[in-house]
Amino acid sequence: MRLLLVEDDRMIGESVQKGLRLDGFSVDWVQDGSSAELALETERYDCVLLDLGLPKKDGMDVLRGMRSVRNPAPVVVITARDAVPDRIKGLDAGADDYVVKPFDLDELAARVRAVVRRREGRAEPVIEYLELALNPATHEATYREQPLALSAREFAVLEALVSRPGAILSRAQLEERIYGWGEEIESNAVEVFIHSLRRKLGAEFIRTVRGAGYMVPKG
């Protein structure tokens, strides 16, 4: 799952980015509102973590701009503005959740997973596809009711595919799900992860669409 973190406090930003990456998220971090708008214009994110008191452009203006162009990415506001009118204003402007600083990283991760589930129309925390079950909160996986050992990036690739059965995801789209800015991408990384997943799940579980990418069939 790829996130955009918009936070101008370097200490908070570094801590949140590191913590969420350890939790299996791919996290891009920008420190002002203008950079956030540029990132949102050029990349697709599963969720945006948005501070409000930002240099160059206020977070509320970034949020309104997202919704004015119908960007559907869930937004979790992270801010020190804890007054009820501020919360109401943020939610009415299009935010999906509102977290007041200081916050617990585990709770923040849980809130991200919750707003993404709601946006995808899922109520259950576990993603089920045929005989496979994935729990993004614990990174546990089972296949045919047996535990399935997956690396963090194998899990991310598999989650991306089974969340959209029948959809073809290109190599670049899968890379976006598992790598953030500044992380070195090996030239054949996606192919290596797909090969490993096929060994664990069967050669036909993930299909190659020549010249386009990869998919799992609709169940």
C-alpha positions as CSV (number, residue, x, y, z in Angstrom):
1,M,0.0,0.0,0.0
2,R,1.5,3.3,-1.1
3,L,1.0,6.4,1.1
4,L,1.8,10.1,0.7
5,L,2.9,11.7,4.0
6,V,2.6,15.5,4.0
7,E,4.4,16.8,7.2
8,D,6.7,19.8,7.6
9,D,8.1,18.8,11.0
10,R,11.3,16.8,10.1
11,M,11.4,14.8,13.3
12,I,7.7,13.7,13.0
13,G,8.1,13.0,9.3
14,E,11.1,10.8,9.7
15,S,9.5,8.9,12.6
16,V,6.2,8.3,10.8
17,Q,7.9,7.4,7.5
18,K,10.2,4.9,9.2
19,G,7.5,3.4,11.4
20,L,5.0,2.9,8.6
21,R,7.6,1.4,6.3
22,L,8.4,-1.1,9.1
23,D,4.7,-1.9,9.1
24,G,4.8,-2.8,5.4
25,F,3.7,0.5,3.8
26,S,5.5,2.3,1.0
27,V,5.7,5.9,2.1
28,D,6.6,9.0,0.1
29,W,7.2,12.1,2.2
30,V,6.9,15.8,1.3
31,Q,7.2,18.8,3.6
32,D,5.0,21.5,2.0
33,G,1.6,21.9,0.4
34,S,2.9,22.8,-3.1
35,S,5.1,19.6,-3.1
36,A,2.0,17.6,-2.0
37,E,0.0,18.9,-4.9
38,L,2.8,18.0,-7.4
39,A,3.1,14.5,-5.9
40,L,-0.7,14.0,-6.2
41,E,-0.7,15.2,-9.8
42,T,2.0,12.7,-10.8
43,E,1.5,9.6,-8.6
44,R,-1.4,7.4,-7.4
45,Y,-1.7,6.9,-3.7
46,D,-3.8,4.5,-1.6
47,C,-4.0,7.1,1.2
48,V,-2.8,10.6,2.1
49,L,-1.6,11.6,5.6
50,L,-2.0,15.3,5.6
51,D,-0.8,17.9,8.1
52,L,-2.7,21.2,8.0
53,G,-0.2,23.8,9.1
54,L,2.1,23.6,6.0
55,P,4.4,26.0,4.4
56,K,3.6,27.3,0.8
57,K,0.1,26.0,0.9
58,D,-2.2,25.2,3.8
59,G,-3.3,21.6,4.2
60,M,-7.0,22.5,4.0
61,D,-6.3,24.0,0.6
62,V,-4.5,20.9,-0.5
63,L,-7.5,18.8,0.7
64,R,-10.0,21.0,-1.1
65,G,-7.9,20.9,-4.3
66,M,-7.9,17.1,-4.2
67,R,-11.6,16.8,-3.9
68,S,-12.2,19.5,-6.5
69,V,-10.5,17.4,-9.1
70,R,-12.2,14.2,-7.8
71,N,-9.1,12.6,-6.5
72,P,-10.6,9.7,-4.5
73,A,-7.6,8.8,-2.3
74,P,-8.6,8.6,1.3
75,V,-7.2,11.4,3.5
76,V,-6.3,11.1,7.1
77,V,-5.6,14.5,8.6
78,I,-2.7,14.5,11.2
79,T,-2.6,17.8,13.0
80,A,-2.2,19.6,16.3
81,R,-5.4,21.5,15.7
82,D,-7.6,19.7,18.1
83,A,-10.6,22.1,18.4
84,V,-13.9,20.6,17.4
85,P,-14.6,23.3,14.8
86,D,-11.3,22.4,13.1
87,R,-12.2,18.7,13.0
88,I,-15.6,19.5,11.6
89,K,-14.1,21.7,8.9
90,G,-11.6,19.1,7.9
91,L,-14.1,16.3,7.7
92,D,-16.6,18.5,5.8
93,A,-13.9,19.4,3.3
94,G,-13.4,15.8,2.4
95,A,-11.1,14.2,5.0
96,D,-11.9,10.5,5.8
97,D,-10.4,10.6,9.3
98,Y,-8.8,13.1,11.7
99,V,-5.9,12.3,14.1
100,V,-4.6,14.8,16.6
101,K,-0.9,15.0,17.5
102,P,0.7,13.3,19.4
103,F,-0.6,10.0,18.1
104,D,0.4,6.3,18.4
105,L,1.9,4.9,15.2
106,D,0.1,1.6,15.5
107,E,-3.2,3.5,15.8
108,L,-2.4,5.6,12.8
109,A,-1.6,2.5,10.7
110,A,-4.9,0.9,11.8
111,R,-6.8,4.1,10.8
112,V,-5.1,4.0,7.4
113,R,-6.2,0.4,6.8
114,A,-9.7,1.3,8.0
115,V,-10.2,4.2,5.6
116,V,-8.8,2.2,2.7
117,R,-11.2,-0.6,3.4
118,R,-14.1,1.7,3.5
119,R,-13.1,3.3,0.2
120,E,-12.7,-0.1,-1.4
121,G,-16.2,-1.1,-0.1
122,R,-14.8,-3.8,2.3
123,A,-16.0,-4.2,5.9
124,E,-13.9,-7.1,6.8
125,P,-10.2,-6.5,7.7
126,V,-9.1,-9.8,6.0
127,I,-8.9,-9.9,2.2
128,E,-10.2,-13.3,0.9
129,Y,-9.7,-14.6,-2.6
130,L,-10.5,-18.2,-3.4
131,E,-8.6,-20.3,-0.8
132,L,-6.2,-17.4,0.1
133,A,-6.7,-15.0,3.1
134,L,-4.5,-12.0,3.7
135,N,-4.6,-9.8,6.9
136,P,-2.9,-6.5,6.2
137,A,-3.0,-5.6,9.9
138,T,-0.8,-8.5,10.9
139,H,0.7,-9.5,7.6
140,E,-0.5,-13.0,8.2
141,A,-1.4,-15.1,5.1
142,T,-3.1,-18.5,4.8
143,Y,-3.6,-20.6,1.7
144,R,-5.9,-23.6,1.9
145,E,-6.1,-23.0,5.6
146,Q,-2.4,-23.4,6.0
147,P,0.0,-20.6,7.1
148,L,1.8,-19.0,4.1
149,A,5.2,-17.5,4.7
150,L,5.6,-14.3,2.7
151,S,8.2,-11.5,2.8
152,A,6.9,-7.9,3.2
153,R,7.2,-7.2,-0.5
154,E,5.7,-10.5,-1.6
155,F,2.7,-9.7,0.6
156,A,2.4,-6.2,-0.9
157,V,2.5,-7.6,-4.5
158,L,-0.1,-10.3,-3.7
159,E,-2.3,-7.8,-1.8
160,A,-2.3,-5.5,-4.8
161,L,-3.3,-8.3,-7.2
162,V,-6.0,-10.0,-5.1
163,S,-7.6,-6.7,-4.1
164,R,-8.6,-6.2,-7.8
165,P,-9.3,-9.6,-9.3
166,G,-9.4,-9.4,-13.1
167,A,-7.5,-6.1,-13.2
168,I,-4.2,-6.1,-15.0
169,L,-1.4,-4.4,-13.0
170,S,1.7,-3.4,-14.9
171,R,5.2,-3.9,-13.6
172,A,5.4,-0.2,-12.9
173,Q,2.2,-0.2,-10.9
174,L,3.4,-3.1,-8.8
175,E,6.7,-1.3,-8.2
176,E,4.8,1.7,-7.0
177,R,3.0,-0.4,-4.4
178,I,6.3,-1.8,-2.9
179,Y,8.8,1.0,-3.3
180,G,8.8,4.6,-2.1
181,W,10.9,7.5,-3.3
182,G,14.6,7.0,-2.7
183,E,14.4,3.3,-2.4
184,E,16.5,1.4,-4.9
185,I,14.5,-0.7,-7.3
186,E,16.2,-3.8,-8.7
187,S,15.6,-4.2,-12.4
188,N,13.8,-7.5,-12.1
189,A,12.4,-7.2,-8.6
190,V,8.7,-7.7,-9.6
191,E,9.5,-10.7,-11.7
192,V,11.4,-12.3,-8.7
193,F,8.5,-11.7,-6.4
194,I,6.0,-13.1,-8.9
195,H,8.2,-16.2,-9.4
196,S,8.4,-16.8,-5.7
197,L,4.6,-16.4,-5.2
198,R,3.9,-18.9,-8.0
199,R,6.2,-21.4,-6.3
200,K,4.1,-21.0,-3.1
201,L,0.7,-20.8,-4.7
202,G,0.9,-22.6,-8.0
203,A,2.0,-21.6,-11.4
204,E,-1.5,-20.6,-12.6
205,F,-2.5,-18.5,-9.5
206,I,-0.9,-15.3,-11.0
207,R,-1.2,-14.9,-14.8
208,T,1.1,-13.0,-17.1
209,V,-0.7,-10.8,-19.7
210,R,2.0,-10.5,-22.3
211,G,3.1,-6.9,-22.8
212,A,0.7,-5.6,-20.1
213,G,1.5,-7.0,-16.7
214,Y,0.0,-9.5,-14.2
215,M,-3.4,-10.4,-12.9
216,V,-5.4,-12.9,-10.8
217,P,-8.6,-14.1,-12.5
218,K,-11.9,-13.1,-11.1
219,G,-13.0,-15.7,-8.6
